């Protein structure tokens, strides 16, 4: 159906109340605030409390986004949830969120692409709307990564945090979402992984020994190179110049990776939304979280062109070019 697009009506986000600073981590492992800040840009992260599930974080972000959009949950005809840390094996966290929103009947499902999850979920919702199968969609990225952290592993425990971000998409006659580019390469699965699950290493999972494992230097090199390519691909696909992009809204994993992508776009850091120092890496939540922060503080305004991009375990990577 030509001439049908998805546009962002409203954004929302949520961060758990508990904050863990780099100085707090100094009491747990052999590290320092200086080392973490220099290597990653991270200063603190939020940690979900006991009994606070991924769907709870998602619910708070979703309600904010619906309020900003001026729409009711009952009007939704699609819910797509990006998460690596679902409440349960099944049903999907999207269905549990649907229940908490008091919504009945619309399609609801999870997407798992780790840190690229929000871009994947946005692409799915965009295509549902373009195809005429949805008119009002809720897209959420939410994580409780702290449950997958080995707090004795100083190479990983400093990197991650919990949070949620959401957008409400509505069908429109003009973009909106211009394009999404999605990729994956499973050959690199073991460089960034939680190596246990239901059908592989279930005993370790049951014993609470399923933790994030990462070969950081190799992941860093791949991320920088891959994100540079996705920038070129996005610009070429849409026939636009670097100077046409108003804002870069990147996945918030590492300040040095963000800076490298900004250089690729020839964008000053003043035109890049950076929240990694406040939130650490919240995986699928990081892009919608950063977007909501910049919308609410007035930096991002209606009509501006945004490039969102992410890289994560899988490896997965992707981008979205969006007119806000």
N, C-alpha and C positions, 0 to 999 in steps of 0.2 A: 504494500500500500504506500505509494509514493506520497510525499508531502506530510507524512505523519512522523513526529519525532517525540523524544522524551526531554522534558526540561525539569530542572531542580526547582521545586517550589519552596522547600524548607529544609533546614539542617538542625541537627541536635547532637548532643554528646553527654557522656557521663563518666566521671572518675570516682573510684571508691575513696572513702574518707581517709583511710590509713595511708600515710606517706612514708616511704623509706628513702632516706638520703644516702649519699655516698659515705658519709661519716657513720651512718648506721651499719653499712656493709663492712666498714673497717673493723667492726667488733665481731664480725662473723668469719671473715676470710682475710688472708694476707693480701691486702690491696690498699689503695689510697684514693682520696678524692682527686688529687692531682693527676694520678695515672688514669683514672676512669675518664676524667674531663678531657685530658689531652688526647686520648685514643678515640673517644666516642662522642664527646660533647654532652654526655648525660650527667645531670646533677642529682636527679631524684626520680622516683617512680611511685605509682599508686598500687596498692595491694588490696585485693578483695578480702573482705572480712569473712569470718566463719559463717556459713549458711548463706553467703552471697554468691549466687550462681551466675553463670554467663547470661542466662535469660533475664535475670534481674537487672544487670547492667544494660542489656539491650532494651529492656522495657523503659528505663528512664530516658535513654537517648531517643527512643522511638516517640515517646510522648512529647519531648521537646520539639522534635522535627515536625510532628503533626500539628502542634500548636503554632509553630512558625509558618507552616504552610496554610494554616486556616482550614484544615480538613479534619474530619472525624475518622477514627479507626474503622468505624462501620462502613466507610466509603471505600476502603481498600479492596482491590481485587487481586493483589499479588503481594506476597512477603518473601523476600529472598534474604537469607541470613548467611553471612560469611563468618565462619569460625573454625578454629583449630581445636578448640576446647569446649566441645558440646556438653550440655548438662548430663546427657545420657547417651548410651549407644543408639537407642531409639526410644521414643519418636524423636524427630529432628528438633533442634532448639528453636527453629522457626515455628513449629507447631506449638511448642510450649510458650513461646512469645505470643502467638496468636491467641492462645487460651487466656493469657494474662491481660491482653488487650480487649478481651471480650468479643473477638471477631469470629464469625462462623462462615465456613463454606469456601472462602477464597483459597487459591493455591498458595501453599507455604512449604518451603524446603530449604535445606542448607547447601552451601557451596564450600568446598574445602580446597583452597589453593594457598594456604598459609598466609604469608605477608602480602601476596598479590590477591588475596581473597576478595577484598572490596572491589577491586577493578573487575574481577571475574563476575561478581554478583551484579555490579552495575551494568556490565555488558549483557548479562542474561535479561535483566529487567528492561533494558533499552530495547533489546530485540523483541521481547514480548509486546512492548508498547508499539514498536514499529509495525509488527505483524497484526496489530489489532486485537491481540488476545488479552490485553490489560489496558486500563485507562489510568489507574492510580496505584502506584507501587511503592512499597516501603522497602528500602535496601539498608541493611544494618551490618556493620562489622563489630563484633564483640569478642573479647577474649578474657580468660582468667589464666594467663600464662604462668602465674606464680605457682600454680599447682603442678607444673611440669619442670620446675626449677630444682636442681641440686644445689642447695645453699652452701655446700662445701666446695663447689667447683667455681673458682674465681674467674675462669674464662667465659662463663655463661651467666652466672647469677647477677652480674652487674648490668646486663644488657636489656632485661625485659621487664614489662609492667603490665598492669591490667587496665581495661577501659572499654568504652563503646562509643561508636559514632553512627549516625544515621542520616539518610536523606529521604525525602519524599519526592517521587517523580510523577509527573502528570503528562498525559498526551498533549501535544501542541502542534501547531502548523509550521513552526520554525524551530531550528535547533537552538538551545538544548545541547544534547550530546551529539557532537559531530561524528565521532568515530571512537571505537575501542579496538586496540590491538592486543591480542592474547597469545602467549607462547608458553611452552614447557619443554623440558628435556630431562627425562628420568634417569639418564646416565649418571647424573650428579647427585642422586638421592642420598648417598651416604655422607655427603659433605655437611649437610644440615638436616638433622633428623631426630625424631623420637623413635628408637628402633624397636619398640614393642607395641603390641596391639592385641585385638581379639583373636586373630588367627596366627599371630607370630609373637611368641614370647609372652603369652597371656599370664603365666605365673608371675613374671616380673611386674607386669601391669597390676595384678591383684595385690601384690606385696608393696605397692607404692614406690616401685623402683624404675618407673618410666620417666626419664628425664631428657631434656633437650641436650643433644650432642652436636658440636659444631667444630669444623676445622676452619678457624676464623680467617687466617691469611688467604686461603684459597677462595673462601666465600667472598671476601672483600674484593679480590682481583676480578672475580667473575661478575660481581655486582656492578662495579665501575664500568667495565667494558660493555656489559649487556645493556645497562641503562643508557649509555651513550648511543648504542645502536637503535634502541627503541625511540629515542628522541628524533633521530634522523628519519626513521620509518614513519612516525606520526606526522612530522612536518611534510614529508614528501607525499604521503597518502592524501593529505588535505590541501596540498598546494599552497602552503603558507610559509612565510619566512620566520626566522627566529624572533625578529622584532615584533611580530604580530602577537606573540604570547605576552599577556599581562602578568600572569602569576604562575609560578611553579609550585604545585602542592604535592610534594613527594612523600613516599613512605619514609617514616621516621625511624631509621635504624642506626645511623651513624652520621655525625656531622660532616666527616670528610667525604663520604659518598655523596651526600647532598651537595656539597660544594663542587665536587667534580661534575655532577649533572648540571648545575647552574652554569659552570664554565662552558659546557657543551652548548648551552642555549645562549651564551653571551648575556646572561641575565645577572644584574647585580644582586647581592644577597638581600638587599632591601625589597626585592620583588619575589622572594622565596619565603614560603611559610615554613617556619622551623619551630617545632615544639618538642624535639627530642630531648632537650635539656630538662624539660618539665615532666615529660611522660615516659621517657625511654621508648623501647620498641614494644608497641602494643599490637604487633602483627596486623591482622585484618582490620583492627580498629583505628590504625594510625592515620590513614588518609582522611576518613570522614571526621575524625577527631580534630585534626589540624584544620580542615576546611571549616568546621563549625566555629573554631576559635577565631579564625580570620574573618569570617562573616560577621560574627557577633561583635568583634572589636572595631568593625567598620573598615578594615583594610580592603577586603574584597567587596566590590559593589556590583550591582546589576549591570549586565551588558559586557562585563570583562571576560576575557578569554583565558581559561585555565588549562594547564597541562598537568594531569595527575599521572604518576608513574610509580611502579613498585617492582620489587624483586624478592623472591622468597624460596623457601624449601620446595624441592621438587626436582630440579629447580623450576620455578614458574616466574614469569615476568610479563608485564603488560602496561598499557597506558590508556588514558582516556582524554580526549580533547573536548572541553565543555565550555559553552557560553553560559555564564552564570546570569 
